[in-house]
Amino acid sequence: MHANDLRRAFTDFFVARGHTLVPSAGLIPHHPRAPLFTNAGMNQFIPYILGEEPAPYPRATSIQKCVRIRGKHDDIEQVGRTTRHLTFFEMLGNWSFGDYFKEGAIVLAWELFTGPLGFDGDRIWVSVHEKDDEAEQIWRDTIGIPAGRIQRLGDEDNFWEMGDTGPCGPDSELYYDRGPEYGRAGGPGGGGGPERYVELWNLVFMQYDRQADGTLEPLPKKNVDTGAGLERVLMLLQDVPSVWETDVLRPLIATAERLTGRRYGEDAEVDVALRILADHTRSTTFLINDGVFPSNEDRGYVLRRLIRRAVRQAFSLGVDKPVAAELVSSCVSVMADAYPELARSEGFIADVAAREEARFRATLRAGLSMLEAELAQGGTGAAPDLGRGPDSRTDGAKVVSGEAAFRLHDTHGFPIELTREIAAERGATVDEAGFEAAMRRQREQSQRAGRRAPTGDDAEVYRRILDDSGPTRFVGYTDLSATTTVTAVVERGDRIEIFLASTPFYAEGGGQVGDTGRVETATGVAVVEDTTYALPGLVRHLARLESGSIEEGQTARAAVDAARRAAIRRNHTGTHLVHWALRQVLGEHVKQQGSLVAPERLRFDFTHYGAMTPEQVAAVEDLVNAAVLADEDVVVTVMPKAEADAAGAIAFFEEKYGEEVRVVRAGSESVELCGGTHVERLGQIGPFEIVSEGSIGSNLRRIEATTGTATLDRLRRTEKLVAETASLLRATPDELTTAVERKLAEVRELEARLKKAEQAALAGRARAIAAEAADGSVVARVDGLGPDQLRELAAQVRQIGGFRAVVLGGSPDGEKASLVAVVEKGASPSAPELISPAARTVGGGGGGRNPEQAMAGGRDPSRLDEALEQVRRALQV
C-alpha cells in the first residue's frame, strides 16, 4: 500500500461511517492557545473542543500536515537517529464532538486496522491510563484483546495534553509488535523497546481543560481526538525497517545520495546526515509554501534553523555546491499528488530555500573555523575538522564559552542549537548561561500578533453571556444603524463593555480596525470607542458613558460612525488591489503576511526577498489607480470553501475560515476570502498613493498607503509646502528645482570663499605665533579653534619656523579643552609624551601613537594654562 492508497483508505473508511472529510489546515494555527506550528490534527478543531464555537459537524476526519519541533522528546535532535522521529509528518485522524466517546473510538480503530489496512490483530497491543477502567474493559470485553496485551501506564504515557494549558484527557494507544528481531518481548510498558512495539495510533478521550493553576475543568462536551502518523503506518504496511524507507521519504534520500555522492547504508553517521536532509527538506518546503520565511523570530527562526542544519549536514558530507533547490524539487514531486499547491509554488519555494542556503554557506566556513579554534583552546591541542563531521572525531575543549557562542550567533548566524549540536559531536558542551547573558540585551522577544483569548474570570463571564444570549448577529454589511437589545453590560473601570443581540459595528479582525459610534437607550447614551471579539462569535463594544446608564434588557439604537466606516471601507478594498498589483509586478510568490485597515491609512505586509525599486512602486500605484478609474463592481459572495478554492480565491494564511466563506471580487482581477467591509464600486476608493515601502524583517516588506480624502489631504499639504518653499526662493513652483540648484551653487561658492579666508587667517596667525617663538620651540594658547583647525595651525607654525616642537592648546567653546603637538622627526620627548600629562591635567587623555604628531582633549579648560606650563617645563629639561 503506497502513501496515496493509505490516505484514500483512511478517509474513505471514516466518511462511510458518517464523518465529514475536512481538508488539512495550514501549518500556521489560528487559535490563541494553539502552539507555534500546527503539530496535531486537533489544532484546527480547538474552538469546537473548548466549546467556544458549535461544531459544524458531529464527526470529522482529516489528514493533517504537521510540524513538530518539540514533543515528549526534542524531535529535531532525534531526527535521523531513530527509525521514526520526524519534524514534518502527516497525521491521520478522526474526531467526535460530543457524539461517540471511548467505545466508539476504540471500535472504529480496531475495525480499520484489522479490516481495510490488514493488520494482524494478534500482534496489536494497547495501553490505557492507569486509572481508566472503562477503556480497559472495552478493549478486553468488546474487542476481545487478551488482558496480557493491555497495559496500564501513567500520565507520562497515557494522558495527552496540548500544552501547559488547554484541552486534555486520558488516552489509549495502539502498538504493533514487529517481532523478536526488533527487540525484547514484554509489550510497550513491560520492557519491550519502541523499535519492536511501534506506537501507531493515539485515541485521546478529550474531556478536560487544563487551567493555568494546573486544575482540570470538565469540557462542555466529551470529545474524541485521534492521531496516527501516516509515515509509521506506511513503515509497517510496506514492511521496511524505518520510516526512511517508505515511499514518502526514500526518494528524497535518493536525491540526497545523488547530490552528496554518498550511499545510504554505508555508514551510520552518513545515514543520519542523509535522513536529516530528507526530513528538513519536507519541513522547509511545506513551511515556505504556507507563508513562513527565514528570520530570527518565532516561526521564521525555526525554519532558518532547519535550513541551516540541512546545509551543515551537506557540508559535512563534503558538498560545496548548493543542494536546497534540487531537494525541494524532489519533495514536490513526491508530495504534489496529495498537496497540489506545492507544484504551483515550487519555483518560489526553491528560490527562498536557495537564498537562505547561499546566505548561510557564505558564513559557514568562517563560523566553523571560529568554533574549531574555540574547541581547540585548552583541550588536547588537536583542532577537529568540523567541516567533515561524520568522518572525523577529535576531542577539543570541553566547554564552548558563552561569549564565543554569542559571536557565532551574532556574526555568523549560528543558532545556539547548531553550536550545541556541533560541540556535542566533539564531546564538548556550551556555556548556555553565558550565551543567554550575552544575548539578553540584543534578543527581542517577539509577540504573537492579535489579541489573546481572555482567561480566568473574564473568560467565564464572556462564556456565560455567550451561553445565555447566543452569538452576536452582525448586520453591518448592509446597515450602519440598527435597533437591537442589550444582552449584557460589564463594568471596566471608567468604561463599560456593551453586548448586543445584533450589531452594525464591525469587530476588529482580518486587519480591519473595529468600528466606533454610539449606543443609545431610553436611559443613557454611550460613545463606542472600539469594537472587538470577547470570544469567537461574541462582539464586545468598549464604550464610555456620555450620559445616564445603559442596562441589560433595554432596547437600544446602535449607530456606526458612517464617515469613519466609509474611509475604512476604501482602505480595505484598497489592500485587496495592492495585493493583486504586487503579484502582478513582483510575482505570484507575494503573499499577505498582515495588514492594518484604519480610516486614515492602510498598511500591507507581504513576502518578498528584496527592496522594491522606485519603478516597481510606481507600477503598483499605477495598477491600483487604473483599477479605481475603471470603476468596476465589488461583488461579495458566500460559498463553500472548496468552491472558493476552485475559483482561485486567495486566503490570508493566518486567518481562520469556516466551511462557508465570504469571497470578495474587487473588479475583474482581485479575488480573496475576506470578512471585512468594502466599497460597492472601485471608483469609490478614490486616488491611491503609496506613502512608503520598506523592510520589516528578513524577506518581509511593508507598504503604507492612503486612499480617498486622505490622499487629497496629503496632496494639498505637499502643494502648500512646495509653494511656501518656492516663495522663500523667490520662484514659482514650476521653477523650484532650478531655484534650488541655483541656491546650492551659491552656497558652494560661499563655502569655498569662507574656507579660503579661514586658511588665510590661519596662515596669518601662524606667522604671528612663529615670530614670538624662542629657544627653538613654541608653546601657546589659541582659543576659538576646533581640534582640526588647531592641528593645521600647529603644522603651519612648525613649517614656517622649522621648530623642533610646537604645542598649542585652546578651548573651542569654553566647555572643552584641546591640545596639539607637532615635533621634528626623532625628537625627545615625542609628541604623545609632551601632551599626555597635560591632557590629564585638563581632565582628559589621548595622544595616540604617532611620535611626530599628537592630539588630546579634556573636560576642564580652566586648567589649560597650567597644562601648557607643564609642556614648557618638559621642553626645558
N, C-alpha and C positions, 0 to 999 in steps of 0.2 A: 504494500500500500504506500503510494507516494504522498507527499505533503498535500497536494490538491485533493487527492482522494480522501485523505483523513479529514480535511476541512469540510468537504462536502458530506461525508458520512456523519460527522458530528452534528452539524447544523440540521441536516435532513431528519435525523433521529428526534431532535427536540421540537422542531417545527411540527412534525407529525403528531406530537404529544401536546399541542396547544401552546407552544412557546412562540413569542414574536421574535423574529430574527432582527437584531439590532446591529447596525454597522459598527465597526471599530471606531472608537473615539480617537481624537488626536493624542499625541504624546504630551500635550500641554493641558493638564487638568484645569477645570474652571472653578471648582468649589474651593472656598477659602480654607477648608480643613483638609483638602487633598494634599498629597506630597508634591515635591518639586516636579516629578515626571509621573505620567500615568504608569503605575507599577503593578496594577492588577485590574482584572476585568470589572471589578465593582466600582472603580473610581467614578465612572460616569453615572452610576446609579445612587450615589451618596444622598442626594436630596430625597429620593424615594425611601431609602433605608432609614434615614433620620426622621422621616415624616414631615419634612419641610414642604414637600410638594406631593400631590397624589400621583401615584404611578399610573402612566397611561395604559399599562397592560399588567395583568396579574403575574404573568410568566414571561421570561425573556431568555434568549440565548445569543451569544456573540463569540467572535474570535477577535480578541483584543491584542493589538500590538503594544508591547510594554518595554520600558527601560527601567531596570532596577540596578542602582549603583550600590545600595546598601540594604541588606535584609537581615535575617538572623545571622548571616555571615557577611563579611565585606566582599560582595560578589566580584567587584572589579579586581581585587587581589587574587581571587580564586580562579578567575578565568584562565583557561588554558592548562591549569594544573590538576583539574578533576575531569571526570568524564561528562559532567552535566552542568556546570556553572556557566551562565551567560549574562551579559549585560542587556542584550536585546533578545526578547523571546516573544512567542505568541501564546496567549492564554486562552484555552478553550473553556467556556463556562456556561452555566445555566443558573437562572435566578428565579426565586419566588418572592413576591412582595405581599406577604400576608396570606398567601394561598397555601400550598403544601409546606410541610416542615420536615422533620427528621426522616420519617418513614418514606415520604415521597422522594426525597433526595437520594436516600440510600437505595431504594428500589430502582430508580432511574439509572443510577450509576452502575449498578450490577447488571441491569439489562443491556446497557450499551457496551460495557466491557466484554461481557461474555457472549453477546449477540453479534451485532454488526462488526465489532472490532476483533472478535475471535480470540480473546484471551482465555487461557485455561483457568477456570475458577478455582481449581485445586492449588494453584500457585499464588493466589491473591491472599495477602494478609491485610488486616486492618488494625488501626489504633483508634482509641476513643479517649476522651478526657477521663481522668481517674475518678471523677465524681458523676460521670454520665451513665447511669444505669440504663436509661431508656435507649440510648444508641447501641449499647452492647446487646441489649435484649433483641432489638430489631435485627442486628446482624446475625445473631445466633438463632432466633426463633423464626423470623420471617424469611431471611435469605438462606439460612442453613449453614453458615460458616462454623466449623468446629471451634469450641471455646479456646482451644490451643493456638488458633491463628488470630485471636482477638486479644490485643494487648492494651492495657490501660496505662497512659502516660500523663505527666503533669503539665502545668501551664506552659512550660518552655516548648513542649512539642505539640500539645493539642489544645491550645487556646489561642485563637487568631485575633490580632489587633491591627488596626490600620496605622496606628502610631501611638504616641503618649496619650492622646485623647481620641475620641471618636467611636464609631460602631465597632463592636467586637462580639465574641462569643466562643463557646467550645466548638471544637471541630472533630471530624473523623477523617482519617487519611487512609488511602488505599496504596498498598505497596505490592510490587510484583517480585517474586522470588526467581532470580536468574539462574540459580543452581549453585552447587558446591564449588564449581570452578571460579566463582566470583567472590568466595569468602566463606566465613564460618556460618553455621546454622544458628537458629535461636530467634529469628524474627527481628524486626527493626528495633524493638525495645529490649531484646534479650541477648545482646552480644553480636548479632548479625550486622555487618557493616553496610553502609549506604551503596556500595558497589553491587552487593548481592541483592539487597532489598531496596529496589528503586522506588522512591516516592513518586507516585503518578498523579494522584488526584486528591484535592483537599476539599472536603464538604464542610463549609462553615455554617453553623447554626447561629445566625446573627440575631441576637436578642437583647444586647445591652449597648449602652452608650457610656463609654469611659469618660468621667469628668476630670477636670484639671486636678482635683484633690485625690484622684485615684479611685473614687467610688464608682460603682456600677449602677446606672439608672436604666430601668427597662425601656426598650424602644417602644414606640406606639404599636408596632406590629412585629410579630416574629417573622424573620426573613431567612431565606436560604441564599448563600453566595458560594459558588463552587469555582474551582480553578484547576485546570490540568494543563501542564506545559506541553505544547504541541511537539517540541523537539524531543522531550523524553519519551513520549508515547511513540513517536516515529522510531526512536532508537530500538525499542522493543519490537515494534511491528516489522522493521527492516532487518532485525536480528544482527545488529552491528554493535561493536564494543562500547561505543560512546556516541554522544550527540554529534561529534565532529565528523562522523562517517555517514550521517544522514544526507538526504538529497537536498536539504536546505543549506548545509554548511560545507560539505565535501567539495563542491565546485569552487567555492571561494578559497579553500585551502589549495586546490589545484592551481588556481590563478596565482596565489602567493608562492607556490613552488616554482612556477614558471618565472616569476619576477625576481625571485631570490636565487634561483639555481640550486636550492636545497631540496632534499627529498623527505617527504613526510614519513616518519618511522625510522629514520636513520640515527637519530639522536634525541634523547628526551628533552633537552633544552631547546633544540631546534624545533621540535614539535610544539612546545609551549609558545615560541615566538610565532609560528605559523597559525596557531589557533587564535592567538591574540589579534593578529592581522585580520583574520576572518570575522571574529566576533565584533571587534571595534569598527570594522567597516560597515557592518549591518547597522549598528547603533548610529554611526555617523550619517549614513545615508538617510535613515528614517528621521533623525532629529532635524537635519537640514531641510528635508522635504516638509516637515511640519513647522518650519519657521524659526528654528533655533540657529544662532550664528555664533561662531567662536568669539569669546570675550573673556574678561576677567571677573565676571559676576554671574552668580547663580547658574542657570542652565547653560549659558554660554561658556562658563568656566568648565563645567563637566564635559561639554563637547570638545573644548580645546584640550582638556586632559586626555580624552580618548584618542583624538587625532595624534597628539604628541607621543602618547605611549606606543601607538602603532608605528609611527615614524621611527622611534627609537629602536623598536624591535627589528624593523627592516634594516636600519643602520647597523645593528648588532650582528646581522647576518651577512654583512659585507656589501649591502646595496647602497650605492651612492646616487642612483638615479631616482626620480620621483616614482611613486607607486600608487598614490591615492586615487588618481583618476581611473586607472585600469581596474583597481579593486572595486570602486563604486560601480563601474560599468558591469562588472561580473555580478555584483549583488543585485543590480536592477534586472539583469537577465534572469536570475533565479526567482526573484520575488514579484516581478511585474504582473504575472498572471493573477495573483491574489490581490495585489495593490497596484492597479494600472496607473495611478497618479505618479508613481516613480518614473515610469517611462516618459511621461510628459515633462518631467523636471530633471531628467538625467544630466543634461549638459550643465545646468546651473549647479546641481549638487556636486558634480565632479569639479567644477570650477572653484567653488567655495572651499572644498576639501583640499584641492591642489594649491590654492593660495596659502592656506594655513600651513600646509606641509612645507612649501617653499620658504615661508617666513621662519619656521622653526629650524629647518635644515641650515639656514644661514647662520644660526647661532649655536647649533647643536655641538659642532666640533669645539668651539671656544668654551662652551659650558662644560663639556666633558673634560676638556683639558684642565679647567679650573678645579673641577671636582676630583680629578685624578691627582692633582698636586695636593689638595687638601687631605685626601686619603693617604697619600704617601708620607706626609709630615708626621713625625713622631712614631711611625709604625716600623715596619721591617726595613724600610728604605727602598723596597721594591715597588715601583709605581705600576698599578694594574692598567691593562689596556681596556678601558671602559667601552671603547667603541666596538669591541668584539666580545660582548658578554658571554654568550653560550660556549665559546671556545677557550676561555681563559678564566682561571680562578686564582687570584693572588690577593692575599690579605694586605691591607694598608693600615691606616689609622683606625682606631676603634670607634671614634666619635667624630662626626662632621659638625663643626661648630655652628651655632645658630646664626652667627654673622655671615658665614660662608653660604649657608642655605638661603639666607635672605638675599645675598648678592646674586646667587644663581637664579632666584626667582625674579629679582628686580631688573637685573641686567640681561639675563639670557632667557627669561620666560620659562624657567623650570618650575612647574608646580612642586610644592613641597612633597607631594606623594611620589613624584618621579625621583626626586633626590633620595627620599627614604628607600624607594624600591632599588635603585642602583646601589646605594650604600649597603642594603641588606644582602645583595648578591655578593658583596665583598666582605661579609661578616662584620660590618660596621653599623652603628646607629647614628641618629641625627639628634642634636640638641634642640628639640622642638620647642621647649620653653624659651630658649634663647631666640629661636626663629620668631616665635609669636611676639616676644618683646620688641624685636627689631621691626616687625610688621605693624605693630599696634597703631602707630601714628599715621601710617600710609593706607592701611586697609580701610575701605569704606564698606560698611555692612549694607548690602542692598536691601531694599524694602519691596515686598510684593506689591504690585500695583493693585489698586482697587480697595474698597472698604472691606473690613473684616466683619464676619458674622458676629452679632452680639453674643456675649457669653453670660453665664451666671444668671442673676435675677432679671437682667434686661431680656435675655432670650426667653425666659419663662413668661414674662409679661407679654411679649410680642406673640408667642405661640398661643397664649390664651385668647388674645384679640383675634388671631387668625382662626382659631378653632370656633370662637363664638360667632364671628361675623363673616367668615369666608374670605377669599381673595378680593382685593380691590379691583373693581371693574374700571378699566381705563377707557374714557370716551374722547380723549384729547386729539385723536387723529382727525376727527370731524368737528368737534365743538371746543370752543375756548372758554365756555362757561357752562355750568350745569347746576341744577337743583338736586340735592342729594341729602344723605343722612349722616350725621356724625356718629360713628360707631364707637369711638373711644377718644379720650384725651389723656395724655401723660404729661405730668409736670416735669420740667427740666430747668430748674433754677428760674431765671428771668425769661425763659422761653417755654413754649408748650409744643407738644407733638400732637397733631390732629390726624385722626384716621377717619376716612370717609368710605361709605359704601361704594360710591363711584366717584371718579375724579377726572377733570380735564387736565390736571397737572402731570406733566411728564416727569417720571422719576429718573434721576441720573443713571445712565447706563450706556454702554456702547460708545463711550467718549463724549456723549452729549450731556451737558450740564442739566441739572434739574430746573424746573420752571419756578418762577416767583409769581406773586399775585395777591389775592385777597380772599378770605373766607368770612362770610357774614351770616349771623343768625339773628333771631329776634332779640337776643340779649347782649350781643357783642360783635366786635369786628377784630379780625386778626390779619396781620400782614405776613404772608408766607415768604420766608427768606430763602428756603431751599426745599427741594423735594427729593427724597431718596427711598430706597427699599429698606425697611426694617428687617424683613425676611423675604425670601423669594415669594412674590405674589402679594405682599403686604406693603402698600405705599404709605410713607410717613411724610407729613407736611410739617416741617420745622418752622414755627411761626412766633411772632411777637404780638402780644395783645395790644391793640391800639385803644380799645375801649371795652368796658363791660367784661363779659365772660363767655366762653364757648363751652357748652355742656353736652355730654353724651346723650344721644337720642334726639337731639334737635334737628330740625330741617335747616339746611344751610345752602347758601348761594356761593359757589366756588367759581372764581373768575381768574383766568391766567392773564398776566401782563402781555397783551397782544403784540405790542411793538417789539418787546424783547423776544418773544417767541418767533416773530417774523424774521428777526435778524439771525436767530439760531437756525431756523429752517434754511435760510440762504447759505449759511456756512456749512450745514450738514450735507446738503446736496452738493455743495462745492467740494467737500472732501471726496465724494464719490467721483467727481470729474477729475480731481487731482490724481486719484489712484489710477484711473483709466489713462490719463495723459502721461503719467510717469511710466507706465508699462509700454506705452507707445514709443516714448523717447528713449528709455533706458533698457527696456527688455522685460520679458514676462517673469523674470526672476524677482522683480519688485513685488514685495508682499507687505501689507499693512502690519505694523507692529504696535500701533497705538494711535490715539488721536484725542484731540480736545476740540469740542464744538461749543463755543461760547458765543454770546451775542456780538462781541466786538472783534473777534478774530477766529481763525481756525488754525489748528496745528495738526500736522500729519507726519507720523514716524513710519519709516519704511526701510526695507533691507536693500542695501546697495554697497558695493565694495570700494567706492571712491567718491571724491567730491564731484559735484555736478559742475560742468563748465558754464560760463555765462550764456553761451549759445543754447545749451540744454535747458537752462532755467527759462530762457525766453521762449523756447519751443513749447514747453509745458504751459506757460502762461498764455501763449497764442492759441494752443489747442483748446484750453478751457474757455477762453473768451469767444472763440469761434463757435463752440457748442452753445454758449449762452446766447449769442446773436442768432443762432439757428432757431432758438425758442421752441424746441420740441417738448412734447408732453413728458411728465414724470408719472409713470404708471406703477402702482403698488398692487401686488397680487399675493394672496395667501395660497400656498400649495404644499403638497408633501415634500419633505426634504429630498427624497430621491429624485423627484421631478425637477426640483430646483437645481440639483447637481447635474442632471442631464442637460439642463438648459444653459449650463456654463456659469451659473451664479457664483460669484466669489464670496468666500466666507472669511471673516476675521478669525485667525487661528486660535485666539484665547477666548473667544466668545462661545457661550453655550447656546445650542439651538435645540428645539424640540422636534417632535415628529412633523408638526405643521410649521412652516416658516414663512416669513414675510419677505418677498422679493421686490426690490426697488429697481426699476428700469429707468435710469436717468437719460432720456434720449435714446438714440438707436445703438449706442455703443456700451454704456456702463450698465452692468447687471450685477447686483450684490444683494446678499442677505443682510437685512437691517431692520431693527425695530424702532428706529428713530423717526423724527418728524421731518418732512421735506416740503419743498415748494411744489406747486402744481405744474409749472412750466419752467424750463431752464432760463428763460428770459428774466424771470423774477429774481434770479441771483444777482443780477446787476454786474457792474465792472469788477473784474477779478485781478488782484495784484499780489505777486509773491513778495513778501517783505524780507525774508531771509531763508537761507539754506545752509545747513551745517551739520557737523558730526555730533552725535550724542553717545558714541561708543563704537567699538570695533564692528564694522560692516553695518552700522545703523546710522541713518541720516534723518534730518528733521526739516520739514518745510513749515514756515509760518506765513499766513496769507490773510488777506481781507477780501470782503465782497460788499456789494451794495453801497450803502451810505458811508460805511467805514472807509471804503476805498476813495470815495469822493472827498471825505474829510482829510484823508492823507494827501490827496492831490491838491486840495486848497492850501494846506499847510506848506506843502512844498513850493507851490507857486508864490505864496507870500514870502517865504524865505528867499527865493530866487530874486523877487522884486526888491526886497529890502537890501540884499547883498549888492545887486546891480546899482541901486541908488547910492550906496556908500562909495561905489567906484565911479560914480558919475557916468553910468552907461545904462542902456536899455537891457532888458532880459536877454534879447537876442544877441547882444554884444558882450554878454557876461564872460564867456570863455576868453575872448580877445582881451578884454579889460583885465582879467586875472593874469593872463600871460604877460601883459604889459607891466602890471604892478610887480610881478615876480622878477622880471628883468630889472626893474628899478631897484628892488631890494638887493638883488645880487650885486649890482653896481655899487650901491651904498656900502654893502658889506666889504667889498674889495677895497673901497676907499678907506673905510674905517680900519681895516687890517693894515693897510699901508701906513696910515697915520700912527697906529699903535706901534708898528715896527720902528718908525722914525723917532717916536717918543722914547722907546726903549733904547735905541742907539744913542740918543742924546743923554739919557740918564746914565747909560753905561760909560760914556766918555767922562761924565762928571764924577762918577764914583771912582773910576780909574785914576783920575787926576789927583784925588785925595789919598791915594794909597801910599803906604810906607812899609819899609822892610820886606819888600817882595811879596806881600800878601794883602788881601782885602777882607775885612770883616765889617759888615754894615747892616743896618736895619732899613728895610724898604717896605712900607705898608701899602695896602691897597691893591696888591697884585695877587692873582691866583697862583697856585703852585707851578703850573706850566710856564706862566709868564716869568715867574721868579727864576725858574731854571734857565730859561732862554736869556734873561738878563745876566745871570752869573756867567754863562758861557761867553757872552759878548764881552763882559768886563775882562775875563781872563785872556780872550783873544786880543783885545786892544793892548793890554799891558804886559802880556807874557808872564803873568804872575804864577808863582808856584802853587798858590791856593787862593780860592775865592769862596767865601762863605757869606751867604745872605740870609737874613731872617726877616719875617714880617707877618702881619695879620691881614688877610684879605677883607675881613668883615668885622673885626673887633671881637669875634667869638672863638676863632681858631687861630693856631699859630702854625707857620710853615718855615722849614729850614731847608737850604740847598747848599751843597758843597761841590766845587769843581776843583780838582787838583791836577798837577802835572804827572805824567807817567812815572811810576816808581817812587812817588812821594811818600814820606813817612812823617806824620801819620797819614793813613789813607782817608779818602772822603768819608766812608762809613764811620771810621774811628773818630773823625773830627766831630760829627754831628750826633752820633748815638747818645752820648752822655747829655748833650744839650737838649735832645728830644725828650729824655726822661725828665729833665728839669721843667719843661713846659707841659708835663703830664701826658706824654705820648711815647712814641717809639718809631722805629723804622731805620732806614739807612740802606738796606739792600746789600748786594754782594759785589757791585761794580766798584773796584778800588779807586777809579778816577772820577766818578760822579755818584752822588747820593742825594736822596730826598727823604725828609721825615716831617712829622707833624705832631701837634699836641692840642689839648683842650684848654690850656691856660696861657693866653697871650700876655697876661700881666707880668710874666716872668721871662719875657723874651730878651730883655736887655741883660738879665742875669745869665741867661743861656749863652748869648753871644760873647759875654765876657769870659765864660768858660772856654770858648773856642779860641779867643785871643791868647789866653794863658797856655793852652795846648800848643799853639803855633810858636810860642816863645821858648818852649822847652828845648 
